[in-house]
């Protein structure tokens, strides 16, 4: 078991608070904004045509948002003189992109039904639609969240895992949010689409665990490909595909892990660790099982809430009311 991570005692105590949180439910906007889900999906579709990478980027917003003090769109807030937000946290800077997609969705929703749809719910709907429009599973989303009044770069830094993380650390992290080993492996399948930077893998190509040698689990021909893409001393901002079908949501990711062709250390370790290997093997053989488990995991992760005071923002990057520093002392 990996050592406790900072800030988790506080986080876990609030992440599953339900007494002050309104229950989430499907079709929450059926009366107040009946076109909401259609608008979100339509904007996602247009953006994916313009920039195919936006699908993977937006899908990952749910993970980066929900794990840091619940699903409350805190990750979308810009910094203020009183607050360092999450956009420049270690896991988000130079990594998360496509914030403008959420902005576009919000603008269209505000024109149709102003002040009704939260940015937090937009993230949940858009993440689902990014998966569906990439060929992945569909599921009914539970809605009714409010937007956070604040954000915390420190919390994001303390919580979000590194690309160097191993399966044991990931199991520990997900368990703290009542997500099972199966949930964790299935949700790691979000890497079925998208790319990552050479910065995230140079250590495993040239100095795994400080050995001065490459990760021995990398399949030799794949390693040659990665060496060409990410030479030692090269441009670490260059990106590589996370699996062999980076624009299609399928179970290719798991097949690649079985073959030793995982891009990130945190991915390949899922096949070398006994507790997770069985699920990688299952999902590599049974795409339907993967799709079902992924949808279930996304629903469970989407239920994480902090119980803190919230609002419906008119602009996803700026809190409407209450000075951010006032929340910190309330």
N, C-alpha and C positions, 0 to 999 in steps of 0.2 A: 504494500500500500504506500502510495506517495505521501509526503508530508503535507500537513494542512496548508491551505493557501490563505494568504492574508485577506482579511475582511469577510471571510465566509461566515463566521458566526453571526454577524449582523445581517449579511445578505440572506442567509437561509431563514433567519427568523422573520424576515419581511416577505420573502419571495412567495410564501405559501399562505400569507395572511388572507383570510377570506371574509372576516366579520364585517369589514368596512368596504368590501368590494362588491359591486353589483354583479350578479351572475351573468356570464356570457351566454349568448344563445344564437342559434342560426337565424338568418333572415331578420337580424336586428333592425335593419333600416327599411323593412318592407313598407312601412307607412310614411316614415319621415324622409326617406330618400330612396324610393324603389328602384331607381336606375343605378344605384351605387356600384353594385358588383359588375354590371355591364360596362360602366364607364371605366372602371379599373382595368378590366380585361382588355378593352378596346385600346386604351392608351399603352398598355404593356405590349400588345400586338404591334402597334405602330413603331414603338421604340425598338423592338426586337428586329423589325425589318431594317430600320436605320442602322442599328448597332447590335449585332447578334450577341455580343458579350454582355449586354445589359441583362439578359436572362439570368445568368449565373450570379451577377453582381446583386441584383434585386432579391433573388432567392435567398442569398446569404444574409440579407438584412435581418431576417427574422431571428436567426441564431445570434447575431451580434447585438441585437436589441434585447431580446428576451432574457439572455443570460445575465445581463447587467441590470439588476434591480427590476426585473419583470418587463413585460411587453408594453412599453409606454412611450415609444418613439423618442426616448432621451438621446439616442445616438444621432438624431437628425438636428439637434440644437447646435447652433453656432456658438462659439466662445463669446463671452461678455467680459466687461471689466471685473465682474464679481465671480466668474465661473469659467473654469477650464472644462470644456465639454469633451465628448468621447471621440470626435472625429480625428484628433491627433494622438489618440492612444496608440500604444505599440502594435496592437492587433489591427488597427484601422488605417493608420497613416500609410500612404502609398499602397494601400491594399483595397479598401472599399472604394467603390466608384458608383456612378449612376444615381447620385442623389437627385439629379435634375429630373429623373423619371418620376420620383415621388412628388417633386414640385409640380410637374405637369399634371399628374393625376389630381393633386389637391386643387390646383387652379380650376380644372374642369368641374370638380365636385362643388367647389364654392360658387361657381356660376349657376349650377343647377339647384343646389340645396345648401345655401350658405350656413355655416355654423353647425352642421349636423354630423359630419363624418370625421372621426378622429384620425390623426396621422398614424397612430398606433394600429388602428384597424386597417388603414391603407397598406401598411407593411405586411400584415397578415394576408390580406387578399392578394396583393401583388406578388408575394412570394409563392402562394399557391398557383396563381396564373402563370408565373414564369415556368414552373414545373410542367403544368398542363400543356402550355404552348410549345414546350420542348419535347413533347411526346411522352411525358411521365404521367403518373396517376392523378386523379381528381379526387377531391374530398370537400365535404361541406364545412365551411369555416364558422367558428363561433365568434360573434362580434359583440361590441358594447364597451370597449376599452376607452379610457380617457388618456390624454397626453400628459406626460410628466411636466412639472414646472421647472425642473432642473436636470442637470447631467453631471457625471463625474468621470473625468479622465482617470483618476486614481483607481476608482472601482473597476473600470474597464481593464486597466493595466494589471490589476490583481487577479482578475477572474478569467479573462480569455486565454486559451491555451496557445502555445507556440507551435510552429510547424515542426519543431524538434521534439514535440511531446511524444511519449510512447503510450502504448495501449493501457498500461497500468494507471498512468496519470489521467488519461481520458475517462477510464472507468470511474475513478474516484470523483472526477469533476461532475460527470453526468449523474452519478448516484446522489450527489448533494442536491440535485433538482428533481429527485424521484424519477429519474429516467434510467431504465434498465440497460444492461449490457447490449441486449438486442436492439433497443432504441438507439443507443450510441452508434452501433455499427451501421444500422439502417440510415441514420441521419448523416453519417460520414459519406454515404452514397450521394449526398449533394454534390460531391466532387465528380459526379458523373458528367457534369457540364462545367465548362470554364477553364481558366488558365491560372498559373501562379508564376511568381518571379524566380529567377535564378538565385536571388538572395536567399530564398527559402530552402535551397537544396545544395549549395556549394559545400557546406560542411560534410554532407553525407557522400559527396563525390570525391572529396579530397582529404577529409580529416574526421571521419566518423568517431564520435566519442573521444576525440583527442588522440586517436591512434596514428594519425598521419597517413591513414589508408582509407580507401572507399568502403562504404557499407557493403559487406559481402552478400547481402540478400538481393542486391540489384542484378537482374539478369544481364549477362555480359554484353549482348548486342544492344540492349536498351541503355546500358551504361555508356557505350561508345556514342550513342545518339545524344545522351545528356552531356557528355564531355564536349561534344562539338557545339551544342547549344550554349553551354555554360562553362567556358574554359576558365581555368584558374587565373584570377586577375582580370577577368573580362567584365563586361557590363552586366551588373547584377540586376538591372531593371528589365532585362530581356525576359519574355514570358514563354512558358511552355505549356502544352496541353496536359490537363490533369488525367485524361484517359484517351483512348484511341478514337472516341467519338465525342469530341468536346462540345458539340452543339446539340446532341441528342441525349435526352434523359433516358438511360437504359441501364442494364446491369453489366455493361462492358467494364466499368470501373472495377467491379469485383473479379471479373475474369482476368483483368490485368494484374490485380494483386496476387492472384493464384500463380500467375506466370512470372512474378517478380518484377513487374513493370509499374509499380506504384511511384508516382512522381514525388510525393512528400513522405518524409520519414513517418509522420503521424498516420499516413495512410498504410504504408507497407507493413508497419508494425502490427496492424490489425490481423495480418495473416501469420505472423511469426509468434503471436501470443496465444497460448492454448484457449483461453477463455473467450476470445473473439474469433479465432480461426474458424470455429464451427459455423458461425453465422456468415462469415465471408464465403465459405464453401457453399453453404445453402443458397445464398443470394446469387452466387456466380452460376448456379445451375437452374435457379427458379426465379425468373424475373417477376412473376406475379407475387411470390412471397416477399420479395424486396419491395415492390410497390405498396403492398398492403402494410408492411411494417414501417415504411417511410411515412406514409400518410398518417398512421397512428402516432408516430413519433412527433410529427409536426403539430398535430392537434394537441398532444400533451404539452409540448413545449410552448405552444400558443396560449396555454392556460396560466402560465406563470405571471403573477401579478404581485405588486408590492404592497398595495393597500394605502399608498401615500395619496395625498390630495392631488387632483388632476383637473384638466380642463379640455376643451376642444379648441385647438389652435386654429387660427385663420391662416397662418403661415407656418409650415412645418419646421422652419429653421429658427423661429422666434417664439418664446413663451408670451402669451397674451397679457397675463395679469400676475400680480404678486411679484415683487422683486425676487430674483432667484436667491439672493442671500437671506431673505426672510424665511424661506423654507428651511434653511440649514439650521436655524435656531428655534424653529417651532416644535 
